[in-house]
Amino acid sequence: MSSMLLVVGAVFASLALGVLLSYGICQGMFRIFRVHAQSAARRGQAARIGVSAGN
């Protein structure tokens, strides 16, 4: 009975660790994508300003 509880606890602990790890990875990737999207928007805005100024 005691070893069964240990196994179940280990399964839940590893599941929780996996969920937290994947959540952290997703948050990090979304942060990287957000930075990329903002820089791409700035480049596009600069290109539009250059075209409208006749450069």
Secondary structure, DSSP 8 states (H G I E B T S, - for coil): -HHHHHHHHHHHHHHHHHHHHHHHHHHHHHHHHHHHHHHHHHHHHHHHHHHHTT-
